[in-house]
Amino acid sequence: MGLIHIDLFTTLDLVGQAPGGPEEDPEGFPFGGWQAPLFDEAVGRQVDAGMEGMDALLLGRRTYDIFAAYWPGQTEGVDGGIATLFNSLPKYVASRGTPDLGWAGSELLGPDLASAVRDLRESHQHVHVIGSLDLVQTLLRERLFDRLHLWVYPLVLGVGKKVFEDGTVPANLTLLEPPTASPKGAVLLHYALAPGTPATGDMSRDERA
């Protein structure tokens, strides 16, 4: 069975909206492009490494439209390698509407998202969800993910769509490897979804025994 990976850039207050540019998701959000001044080669290397083995993309409607407008034209230069990968992969789109799926290899998922994601696990090894915060809320709520990869930047914005919105269910996560930090302060965290729900204790008692 394959794995569903969620890949997100986020701030310290877990805002994940429009990291790439001011036109990405501008409605009511004044900080579009907040990631750009802090992106460095170390983050770039980690992004490239995180795509190893990727064999499908799962995207929400808005992120799909952004990607479909950009990546088909980026076949050379610094983005050429990622473009070649993205353009060649199957793209699965979660949408209640009827989007224009003109990007080669794109397919609209059916209305039963949970069933569709389970089917993707059967047909692919490493399905990556990039951005797509509305879709991410559903995946978190339904526990339809296996890995959560967060690039946490040293910023606090106070406004914007967050990674964990209202309705997120309690869950345990396991840190898969030590965090990696970039020179500009971004920290990469790799988590796996773990069984059960968070335990509680009493810090006034020594329970270490």
Biotite code that builds the C-alpha atoms (Angstrom):
import biotite.structure as struc

atoms = struc.array([
    struc.Atom([0.000, 0.000, 0.000], chain_id="A", res_id=1, res_name="MET", atom_name="CA", element="C"),
    struc.Atom([1.286, 3.455, -0.905], chain_id="A", res_id=2, res_name="GLY", atom_name="CA", element="C"),
    struc.Atom([1.672, 6.572, 1.222], chain_id="A", res_id=3, res_name="LEU", atom_name="CA", element="C"),
    struc.Atom([-0.120, 9.924, 1.114], chain_id="A", res_id=4, res_name="ILE", atom_name="CA", element="C"),
    struc.Atom([2.333, 12.761, 1.829], chain_id="A", res_id=5, res_name="HIS", atom_name="CA", element="C"),
    struc.Atom([1.225, 16.291, 2.770], chain_id="A", res_id=6, res_name="ILE", atom_name="CA", element="C"),
    struc.Atom([3.911, 18.902, 1.931], chain_id="A", res_id=7, res_name="ASP", atom_name="CA", element="C"),
    struc.Atom([3.415, 22.415, 3.302], chain_id="A", res_id=8, res_name="LEU", atom_name="CA", element="C"),
    struc.Atom([5.293, 25.651, 3.812], chain_id="A", res_id=9, res_name="PHE", atom_name="CA", element="C"),
    struc.Atom([4.083, 27.333, 6.986], chain_id="A", res_id=10, res_name="THR", atom_name="CA", element="C"),
    struc.Atom([4.858, 30.122, 9.430], chain_id="A", res_id=11, res_name="THR", atom_name="CA", element="C"),
    struc.Atom([5.413, 29.726, 13.162], chain_id="A", res_id=12, res_name="LEU", atom_name="CA", element="C"),
    struc.Atom([1.715, 30.460, 13.728], chain_id="A", res_id=13, res_name="ASP", atom_name="CA", element="C"),
    struc.Atom([0.965, 27.747, 11.122], chain_id="A", res_id=14, res_name="LEU", atom_name="CA", element="C"),
    struc.Atom([-0.312, 30.023, 8.358], chain_id="A", res_id=15, res_name="VAL", atom_name="CA", element="C"),
    struc.Atom([0.088, 28.167, 5.065], chain_id="A", res_id=16, res_name="GLY", atom_name="CA", element="C"),
    struc.Atom([-1.688, 30.598, 2.738], chain_id="A", res_id=17, res_name="GLN", atom_name="CA", element="C"),
    struc.Atom([-0.019, 31.919, -0.419], chain_id="A", res_id=18, res_name="ALA", atom_name="CA", element="C"),
    struc.Atom([3.663, 31.353, 0.396], chain_id="A", res_id=19, res_name="PRO", atom_name="CA", element="C"),
    struc.Atom([4.747, 31.614, -3.234], chain_id="A", res_id=20, res_name="GLY", atom_name="CA", element="C"),
    struc.Atom([3.459, 34.986, -4.407], chain_id="A", res_id=21, res_name="GLY", atom_name="CA", element="C"),
    struc.Atom([0.953, 37.832, -3.942], chain_id="A", res_id=22, res_name="PRO", atom_name="CA", element="C"),
    struc.Atom([-1.420, 36.503, -6.626], chain_id="A", res_id=23, res_name="GLU", atom_name="CA", element="C"),
    struc.Atom([-1.515, 32.947, -5.306], chain_id="A", res_id=24, res_name="GLU", atom_name="CA", element="C"),
    struc.Atom([-4.466, 33.329, -2.901], chain_id="A", res_id=25, res_name="ASP", atom_name="CA", element="C"),
    struc.Atom([-4.899, 37.058, -2.312], chain_id="A", res_id=26, res_name="PRO", atom_name="CA", element="C"),
    struc.Atom([-8.446, 37.349, -0.935], chain_id="A", res_id=27, res_name="GLU", atom_name="CA", element="C"),
    struc.Atom([-8.248, 39.075, 2.452], chain_id="A", res_id=28, res_name="GLY", atom_name="CA", element="C"),
    struc.Atom([-4.565, 38.194, 2.829], chain_id="A", res_id=29, res_name="PHE", atom_name="CA", element="C"),
    struc.Atom([-1.873, 40.930, 2.729], chain_id="A", res_id=30, res_name="PRO", atom_name="CA", element="C"),
    struc.Atom([1.218, 38.701, 2.973], chain_id="A", res_id=31, res_name="PHE", atom_name="CA", element="C"),
    struc.Atom([1.187, 36.725, -0.277], chain_id="A", res_id=32, res_name="GLY", atom_name="CA", element="C"),
    struc.Atom([4.741, 35.645, -1.123], chain_id="A", res_id=33, res_name="GLY", atom_name="CA", element="C"),
    struc.Atom([5.962, 35.579, 2.479], chain_id="A", res_id=34, res_name="TRP", atom_name="CA", element="C"),
    struc.Atom([8.247, 32.617, 1.761], chain_id="A", res_id=35, res_name="GLN", atom_name="CA", element="C"),
    struc.Atom([10.248, 34.245, -1.039], chain_id="A", res_id=36, res_name="ALA", atom_name="CA", element="C"),
    struc.Atom([12.635, 36.419, 1.058], chain_id="A", res_id=37, res_name="PRO", atom_name="CA", element="C"),
    struc.Atom([13.552, 33.414, 3.217], chain_id="A", res_id=38, res_name="LEU", atom_name="CA", element="C"),
    struc.Atom([13.937, 30.764, 0.520], chain_id="A", res_id=39, res_name="PHE", atom_name="CA", element="C"),
    struc.Atom([17.542, 29.605, 0.191], chain_id="A", res_id=40, res_name="ASP", atom_name="CA", element="C"),
    struc.Atom([19.600, 26.841, -1.394], chain_id="A", res_id=41, res_name="GLU", atom_name="CA", element="C"),
    struc.Atom([19.280, 24.610, 1.663], chain_id="A", res_id=42, res_name="ALA", atom_name="CA", element="C"),
    struc.Atom([15.488, 24.665, 1.413], chain_id="A", res_id=43, res_name="VAL", atom_name="CA", element="C"),
    struc.Atom([15.738, 24.068, -2.332], chain_id="A", res_id=44, res_name="GLY", atom_name="CA", element="C"),
    struc.Atom([17.845, 20.962, -1.773], chain_id="A", res_id=45, res_name="ARG", atom_name="CA", element="C"),
    struc.Atom([15.386, 19.630, 0.771], chain_id="A", res_id=46, res_name="GLN", atom_name="CA", element="C"),
    struc.Atom([12.470, 20.280, -1.578], chain_id="A", res_id=47, res_name="VAL", atom_name="CA", element="C"),
    struc.Atom([14.238, 18.346, -4.331], chain_id="A", res_id=48, res_name="ASP", atom_name="CA", element="C"),
    struc.Atom([15.064, 15.485, -1.952], chain_id="A", res_id=49, res_name="ALA", atom_name="CA", element="C"),
    struc.Atom([11.460, 15.332, -0.780], chain_id="A", res_id=50, res_name="GLY", atom_name="CA", element="C"),
    struc.Atom([10.296, 14.588, -4.309], chain_id="A", res_id=51, res_name="MET", atom_name="CA", element="C"),
    struc.Atom([12.327, 11.412, -4.594], chain_id="A", res_id=52, res_name="GLU", atom_name="CA", element="C"),
    struc.Atom([9.994, 8.550, -5.392], chain_id="A", res_id=53, res_name="GLY", atom_name="CA", element="C"),
    struc.Atom([6.974, 10.789, -5.976], chain_id="A", res_id=54, res_name="MET", atom_name="CA", element="C"),
    struc.Atom([4.699, 9.071, -8.476], chain_id="A", res_id=55, res_name="ASP", atom_name="CA", element="C"),
    struc.Atom([1.487, 11.143, -8.306], chain_id="A", res_id=56, res_name="ALA", atom_name="CA", element="C"),
    struc.Atom([0.139, 14.542, -7.256], chain_id="A", res_id=57, res_name="LEU", atom_name="CA", element="C"),
    struc.Atom([-3.117, 15.055, -5.350], chain_id="A", res_id=58, res_name="LEU", atom_name="CA", element="C"),
    struc.Atom([-4.235, 18.687, -5.489], chain_id="A", res_id=59, res_name="LEU", atom_name="CA", element="C"),
    struc.Atom([-7.142, 20.889, -4.553], chain_id="A", res_id=60, res_name="GLY", atom_name="CA", element="C"),
    struc.Atom([-8.805, 22.972, -7.253], chain_id="A", res_id=61, res_name="ARG", atom_name="CA", element="C"),
    struc.Atom([-7.058, 26.281, -6.513], chain_id="A", res_id=62, res_name="ARG", atom_name="CA", element="C"),
    struc.Atom([-3.574, 24.789, -6.272], chain_id="A", res_id=63, res_name="THR", atom_name="CA", element="C"),
    struc.Atom([-4.186, 22.757, -9.421], chain_id="A", res_id=64, res_name="TYR", atom_name="CA", element="C"),
    struc.Atom([-5.116, 25.904, -11.373], chain_id="A", res_id=65, res_name="ASP", atom_name="CA", element="C"),
    struc.Atom([-1.957, 27.665, -10.149], chain_id="A", res_id=66, res_name="ILE", atom_name="CA", element="C"),
    struc.Atom([0.271, 24.720, -11.015], chain_id="A", res_id=67, res_name="PHE", atom_name="CA", element="C"),
    struc.Atom([-1.378, 24.115, -14.397], chain_id="A", res_id=68, res_name="ALA", atom_name="CA", element="C"),
    struc.Atom([-0.820, 27.763, -15.363], chain_id="A", res_id=69, res_name="ALA", atom_name="CA", element="C"),
    struc.Atom([2.866, 27.690, -14.386], chain_id="A", res_id=70, res_name="TYR", atom_name="CA", element="C"),
    struc.Atom([4.614, 24.322, -14.642], chain_id="A", res_id=71, res_name="TRP", atom_name="CA", element="C"),
    struc.Atom([3.956, 23.337, -18.280], chain_id="A", res_id=72, res_name="PRO", atom_name="CA", element="C"),
    struc.Atom([5.994, 26.372, -19.379], chain_id="A", res_id=73, res_name="GLY", atom_name="CA", element="C"),
    struc.Atom([8.959, 25.789, -17.040], chain_id="A", res_id=74, res_name="GLN", atom_name="CA", element="C"),
    struc.Atom([10.845, 23.133, -18.980], chain_id="A", res_id=75, res_name="THR", atom_name="CA", element="C"),
    struc.Atom([14.238, 24.851, -18.787], chain_id="A", res_id=76, res_name="GLU", atom_name="CA", element="C"),
    struc.Atom([16.282, 26.756, -16.242], chain_id="A", res_id=77, res_name="GLY", atom_name="CA", element="C"),
    struc.Atom([16.220, 26.434, -12.464], chain_id="A", res_id=78, res_name="VAL", atom_name="CA", element="C"),
    struc.Atom([12.704, 24.935, -12.371], chain_id="A", res_id=79, res_name="ASP", atom_name="CA", element="C"),
    struc.Atom([13.248, 22.575, -15.276], chain_id="A", res_id=80, res_name="GLY", atom_name="CA", element="C"),
    struc.Atom([13.784, 19.442, -13.199], chain_id="A", res_id=81, res_name="GLY", atom_name="CA", element="C"),
    struc.Atom([10.663, 19.935, -11.082], chain_id="A", res_id=82, res_name="ILE", atom_name="CA", element="C"),
    struc.Atom([8.653, 20.848, -14.170], chain_id="A", res_id=83, res_name="ALA", atom_name="CA", element="C"),
    struc.Atom([9.731, 17.682, -15.955], chain_id="A", res_id=84, res_name="THR", atom_name="CA", element="C"),
    struc.Atom([8.623, 15.631, -12.953], chain_id="A", res_id=85, res_name="LEU", atom_name="CA", element="C"),
    struc.Atom([5.307, 17.430, -12.419], chain_id="A", res_id=86, res_name="PHE", atom_name="CA", element="C"),
    struc.Atom([4.435, 17.439, -16.112], chain_id="A", res_id=87, res_name="ASN", atom_name="CA", element="C"),
    struc.Atom([5.014, 13.695, -16.383], chain_id="A", res_id=88, res_name="SER", atom_name="CA", element="C"),
    struc.Atom([3.164, 12.600, -13.235], chain_id="A", res_id=89, res_name="LEU", atom_name="CA", element="C"),
    struc.Atom([-0.514, 11.694, -12.946], chain_id="A", res_id=90, res_name="PRO", atom_name="CA", element="C"),
    struc.Atom([-2.390, 14.606, -11.367], chain_id="A", res_id=91, res_name="LYS", atom_name="CA", element="C"),
    struc.Atom([-5.538, 13.921, -9.310], chain_id="A", res_id=92, res_name="TYR", atom_name="CA", element="C"),
    struc.Atom([-7.806, 16.864, -8.546], chain_id="A", res_id=93, res_name="VAL", atom_name="CA", element="C"),
    struc.Atom([-10.269, 17.081, -5.664], chain_id="A", res_id=94, res_name="ALA", atom_name="CA", element="C"),
    struc.Atom([-13.055, 19.497, -6.572], chain_id="A", res_id=95, res_name="SER", atom_name="CA", element="C"),
    struc.Atom([-16.819, 19.740, -6.187], chain_id="A", res_id=96, res_name="ARG", atom_name="CA", element="C"),
    struc.Atom([-16.986, 21.589, -9.503], chain_id="A", res_id=97, res_name="GLY", atom_name="CA", element="C"),
    struc.Atom([-15.988, 20.781, -13.062], chain_id="A", res_id=98, res_name="THR", atom_name="CA", element="C"),
    struc.Atom([-12.507, 22.306, -13.493], chain_id="A", res_id=99, res_name="PRO", atom_name="CA", element="C"),
    struc.Atom([-10.724, 22.579, -16.810], chain_id="A", res_id=100, res_name="ASP", atom_name="CA", element="C"),
    struc.Atom([-8.183, 19.746, -16.655], chain_id="A", res_id=101, res_name="LEU", atom_name="CA", element="C"),
    struc.Atom([-6.028, 20.757, -19.592], chain_id="A", res_id=102, res_name="GLY", atom_name="CA", element="C"),
    struc.Atom([-2.726, 19.837, -17.932], chain_id="A", res_id=103, res_name="TRP", atom_name="CA", element="C"),
    struc.Atom([-1.629, 16.494, -19.372], chain_id="A", res_id=104, res_name="ALA", atom_name="CA", element="C"),
    struc.Atom([-2.222, 13.540, -17.081], chain_id="A", res_id=105, res_name="GLY", atom_name="CA", element="C"),
    struc.Atom([-4.937, 15.205, -14.984], chain_id="A", res_id=106, res_name="SER", atom_name="CA", element="C"),
    struc.Atom([-7.987, 13.414, -13.615], chain_id="A", res_id=107, res_name="GLU", atom_name="CA", element="C"),
    struc.Atom([-10.916, 14.596, -11.506], chain_id="A", res_id=108, res_name="LEU", atom_name="CA", element="C"),
    struc.Atom([-11.619, 12.486, -8.437], chain_id="A", res_id=109, res_name="LEU", atom_name="CA", element="C"),
    struc.Atom([-15.138, 11.319, -7.735], chain_id="A", res_id=110, res_name="GLY", atom_name="CA", element="C"),
    struc.Atom([-17.414, 12.804, -5.041], chain_id="A", res_id=111, res_name="PRO", atom_name="CA", element="C"),
    struc.Atom([-16.406, 10.178, -2.448], chain_id="A", res_id=112, res_name="ASP", atom_name="CA", element="C"),
    struc.Atom([-13.009, 11.612, -1.569], chain_id="A", res_id=113, res_name="LEU", atom_name="CA", element="C"),
    struc.Atom([-12.212, 9.061, 1.134], chain_id="A", res_id=114, res_name="ALA", atom_name="CA", element="C"),
    struc.Atom([-12.771, 6.161, -1.245], chain_id="A", res_id=115, res_name="SER", atom_name="CA", element="C"),
    struc.Atom([-10.791, 7.891, -4.017], chain_id="A", res_id=116, res_name="ALA", atom_name="CA", element="C"),
    struc.Atom([-7.793, 8.502, -1.741], chain_id="A", res_id=117, res_name="VAL", atom_name="CA", element="C"),
    struc.Atom([-7.821, 4.884, -0.610], chain_id="A", res_id=118, res_name="ARG", atom_name="CA", element="C"),
    struc.Atom([-7.793, 3.852, -4.270], chain_id="A", res_id=119, res_name="ASP", atom_name="CA", element="C"),
    struc.Atom([-4.768, 6.091, -4.873], chain_id="A", res_id=120, res_name="LEU", atom_name="CA", element="C"),
    struc.Atom([-2.929, 4.243, -2.122], chain_id="A", res_id=121, res_name="ARG", atom_name="CA", element="C"),
    struc.Atom([-3.507, 1.032, -4.032], chain_id="A", res_id=122, res_name="GLU", atom_name="CA", element="C"),
    struc.Atom([-2.246, 2.350, -7.368], chain_id="A", res_id=123, res_name="SER", atom_name="CA", element="C"),
    struc.Atom([0.703, 4.558, -6.312], chain_id="A", res_id=124, res_name="HIS", atom_name="CA", element="C"),
    struc.Atom([3.595, 4.365, -3.858], chain_id="A", res_id=125, res_name="GLN", atom_name="CA", element="C"),
    struc.Atom([4.118, 8.046, -2.988], chain_id="A", res_id=126, res_name="HIS", atom_name="CA", element="C"),
    struc.Atom([1.244, 10.473, -3.601], chain_id="A", res_id=127, res_name="VAL", atom_name="CA", element="C"),
    struc.Atom([2.083, 14.065, -2.628], chain_id="A", res_id=128, res_name="HIS", atom_name="CA", element="C"),
    struc.Atom([-0.359, 16.791, -1.647], chain_id="A", res_id=129, res_name="VAL", atom_name="CA", element="C"),
    struc.Atom([1.243, 20.226, -2.086], chain_id="A", res_id=130, res_name="ILE", atom_name="CA", element="C"),
    struc.Atom([-0.467, 23.341, -0.736], chain_id="A", res_id=131, res_name="GLY", atom_name="CA", element="C"),
    struc.Atom([-4.210, 22.700, -1.211], chain_id="A", res_id=132, res_name="SER", atom_name="CA", element="C"),
    struc.Atom([-5.148, 23.825, 2.313], chain_id="A", res_id=133, res_name="LEU", atom_name="CA", element="C"),
    struc.Atom([-8.875, 23.166, 1.905], chain_id="A", res_id=134, res_name="ASP", atom_name="CA", element="C"),
    struc.Atom([-8.179, 19.619, 0.764], chain_id="A", res_id=135, res_name="LEU", atom_name="CA", element="C"),
    struc.Atom([-5.664, 19.201, 3.586], chain_id="A", res_id=136, res_name="VAL", atom_name="CA", element="C"),
    struc.Atom([-8.390, 19.966, 6.149], chain_id="A", res_id=137, res_name="GLN", atom_name="CA", element="C"),
    struc.Atom([-10.386, 17.005, 4.865], chain_id="A", res_id=138, res_name="THR", atom_name="CA", element="C"),
    struc.Atom([-7.367, 14.697, 4.818], chain_id="A", res_id=139, res_name="LEU", atom_name="CA", element="C"),
    struc.Atom([-6.453, 15.655, 8.394], chain_id="A", res_id=140, res_name="LEU", atom_name="CA", element="C"),
    struc.Atom([-10.025, 15.302, 9.633], chain_id="A", res_id=141, res_name="ARG", atom_name="CA", element="C"),
    struc.Atom([-10.487, 11.892, 8.011], chain_id="A", res_id=142, res_name="GLU", atom_name="CA", element="C"),
    struc.Atom([-6.932, 10.703, 8.819], chain_id="A", res_id=143, res_name="ARG", atom_name="CA", element="C"),
    struc.Atom([-6.373, 10.145, 5.099], chain_id="A", res_id=144, res_name="LEU", atom_name="CA", element="C"),
    struc.Atom([-2.640, 10.833, 5.170], chain_id="A", res_id=145, res_name="PHE", atom_name="CA", element="C"),
    struc.Atom([0.497, 8.978, 6.199], chain_id="A", res_id=146, res_name="ASP", atom_name="CA", element="C"),
    struc.Atom([3.233, 11.616, 6.235], chain_id="A", res_id=147, res_name="ARG", atom_name="CA", element="C"),
    struc.Atom([3.225, 15.322, 7.125], chain_id="A", res_id=148, res_name="LEU", atom_name="CA", element="C"),
    struc.Atom([6.209, 17.366, 5.934], chain_id="A", res_id=149, res_name="HIS", atom_name="CA", element="C"),
    struc.Atom([6.314, 20.932, 7.290], chain_id="A", res_id=150, res_name="LEU", atom_name="CA", element="C"),
    struc.Atom([8.790, 23.653, 6.325], chain_id="A", res_id=151, res_name="TRP", atom_name="CA", element="C"),
    struc.Atom([8.341, 26.059, 9.246], chain_id="A", res_id=152, res_name="VAL", atom_name="CA", element="C"),
    struc.Atom([9.571, 29.615, 8.654], chain_id="A", res_id=153, res_name="TYR", atom_name="CA", element="C"),
    struc.Atom([10.570, 32.184, 11.330], chain_id="A", res_id=154, res_name="PRO", atom_name="CA", element="C"),
    struc.Atom([7.562, 34.427, 10.758], chain_id="A", res_id=155, res_name="LEU", atom_name="CA", element="C"),
    struc.Atom([4.353, 35.216, 12.613], chain_id="A", res_id=156, res_name="VAL", atom_name="CA", element="C"),
    struc.Atom([1.623, 36.678, 10.389], chain_id="A", res_id=157, res_name="LEU", atom_name="CA", element="C"),
    struc.Atom([-1.461, 36.647, 12.598], chain_id="A", res_id=158, res_name="GLY", atom_name="CA", element="C"),
    struc.Atom([-3.839, 36.276, 9.652], chain_id="A", res_id=159, res_name="VAL", atom_name="CA", element="C"),
    struc.Atom([-4.391, 33.748, 6.901], chain_id="A", res_id=160, res_name="GLY", atom_name="CA", element="C"),
    struc.Atom([-5.508, 30.167, 6.345], chain_id="A", res_id=161, res_name="LYS", atom_name="CA", element="C"),
    struc.Atom([-3.875, 27.782, 8.761], chain_id="A", res_id=162, res_name="LYS", atom_name="CA", element="C"),
    struc.Atom([-2.659, 24.226, 8.442], chain_id="A", res_id=163, res_name="VAL", atom_name="CA", element="C"),
    struc.Atom([-4.856, 23.115, 11.345], chain_id="A", res_id=164, res_name="PHE", atom_name="CA", element="C"),
    struc.Atom([-8.234, 24.843, 11.175], chain_id="A", res_id=165, res_name="GLU", atom_name="CA", element="C"),
    struc.Atom([-11.398, 24.283, 13.216], chain_id="A", res_id=166, res_name="ASP", atom_name="CA", element="C"),
    struc.Atom([-12.549, 20.690, 12.957], chain_id="A", res_id=167, res_name="GLY", atom_name="CA", element="C"),
    struc.Atom([-9.103, 19.094, 12.988], chain_id="A", res_id=168, res_name="THR", atom_name="CA", element="C"),
    struc.Atom([-9.303, 15.856, 14.958], chain_id="A", res_id=169, res_name="VAL", atom_name="CA", element="C"),
    struc.Atom([-6.821, 14.912, 17.707], chain_id="A", res_id=170, res_name="PRO", atom_name="CA", element="C"),
    struc.Atom([-3.991, 12.742, 16.411], chain_id="A", res_id=171, res_name="ALA", atom_name="CA", element="C"),
    struc.Atom([-0.582, 11.435, 17.370], chain_id="A", res_id=172, res_name="ASN", atom_name="CA", element="C"),
    struc.Atom([2.403, 12.054, 15.116], chain_id="A", res_id=173, res_name="LEU", atom_name="CA", element="C"),
    struc.Atom([5.860, 10.507, 15.181], chain_id="A", res_id=174, res_name="THR", atom_name="CA", element="C"),
    struc.Atom([8.968, 12.518, 14.278], chain_id="A", res_id=175, res_name="LEU", atom_name="CA", element="C"),
    struc.Atom([10.718, 10.446, 11.617], chain_id="A", res_id=176, res_name="LEU", atom_name="CA", element="C"),
    struc.Atom([14.144, 12.099, 11.712], chain_id="A", res_id=177, res_name="GLU", atom_name="CA", element="C"),
    struc.Atom([15.918, 15.030, 13.367], chain_id="A", res_id=178, res_name="PRO", atom_name="CA", element="C"),
    struc.Atom([14.801, 18.438, 12.078], chain_id="A", res_id=179, res_name="PRO", atom_name="CA", element="C"),
    struc.Atom([16.839, 20.179, 9.393], chain_id="A", res_id=180, res_name="THR", atom_name="CA", element="C"),
    struc.Atom([17.408, 23.938, 9.593], chain_id="A", res_id=181, res_name="ALA", atom_name="CA", element="C"),
    struc.Atom([18.326, 26.312, 6.781], chain_id="A", res_id=182, res_name="SER", atom_name="CA", element="C"),
    struc.Atom([20.670, 29.328, 7.160], chain_id="A", res_id=183, res_name="PRO", atom_name="CA", element="C"),
    struc.Atom([17.661, 31.680, 6.989], chain_id="A", res_id=184, res_name="LYS", atom_name="CA", element="C"),
    struc.Atom([15.852, 29.872, 9.778], chain_id="A", res_id=185, res_name="GLY", atom_name="CA", element="C"),
    struc.Atom([13.414, 27.524, 8.055], chain_id="A", res_id=186, res_name="ALA", atom_name="CA", element="C"),
    struc.Atom([13.049, 24.200, 9.883], chain_id="A", res_id=187, res_name="VAL", atom_name="CA", element="C"),
    struc.Atom([11.979, 21.033, 8.079], chain_id="A", res_id=188, res_name="LEU", atom_name="CA", element="C"),
    struc.Atom([9.951, 18.546, 10.126], chain_id="A", res_id=189, res_name="LEU", atom_name="CA", element="C"),
    struc.Atom([9.015, 15.062, 8.902], chain_id="A", res_id=190, res_name="HIS", atom_name="CA", element="C"),
    struc.Atom([6.151, 13.360, 10.733], chain_id="A", res_id=191, res_name="TYR", atom_name="CA", element="C"),
    struc.Atom([4.258, 10.101, 10.340], chain_id="A", res_id=192, res_name="ALA", atom_name="CA", element="C"),
    struc.Atom([0.666, 9.622, 11.436], chain_id="A", res_id=193, res_name="LEU", atom_name="CA", element="C"),
    struc.Atom([0.628, 7.373, 14.498], chain_id="A", res_id=194, res_name="ALA", atom_name="CA", element="C"),
    struc.Atom([-2.188, 5.301, 16.000], chain_id="A", res_id=195, res_name="PRO", atom_name="CA", element="C"),
    struc.Atom([-4.492, 6.476, 18.754], chain_id="A", res_id=196, res_name="GLY", atom_name="CA", element="C"),
    struc.Atom([-5.239, 9.874, 20.203], chain_id="A", res_id=197, res_name="THR", atom_name="CA", element="C"),
    struc.Atom([-3.066, 12.090, 22.428], chain_id="A", res_id=198, res_name="PRO", atom_name="CA", element="C"),
    struc.Atom([-2.554, 10.822, 25.960], chain_id="A", res_id=199, res_name="ALA", atom_name="CA", element="C"),
    struc.Atom([-2.630, 13.045, 29.038], chain_id="A", res_id=200, res_name="THR", atom_name="CA", element="C"),
    struc.Atom([-0.806, 13.044, 32.337], chain_id="A", res_id=201, res_name="GLY", atom_name="CA", element="C"),
    struc.Atom([-0.167, 15.046, 35.478], chain_id="A", res_id=202, res_name="ASP", atom_name="CA", element="C"),
    struc.Atom([3.033, 17.106, 35.518], chain_id="A", res_id=203, res_name="MET", atom_name="CA", element="C"),
    struc.Atom([2.727, 17.571, 39.287], chain_id="A", res_id=204, res_name="SER", atom_name="CA", element="C"),
    struc.Atom([3.532, 13.868, 39.667], chain_id="A", res_id=205, res_name="ARG", atom_name="CA", element="C"),
    struc.Atom([6.723, 12.107, 38.652], chain_id="A", res_id=206, res_name="ASP", atom_name="CA", element="C"),
    struc.Atom([5.379, 9.545, 36.174], chain_id="A", res_id=207, res_name="GLU", atom_name="CA", element="C"),
    struc.Atom([8.711, 8.710, 34.585], chain_id="A", res_id=208, res_name="ARG", atom_name="CA", element="C"),
    struc.Atom([8.914, 5.507, 36.565], chain_id="A", res_id=209, res_name="ALA", atom_name="CA", element="C"),
])
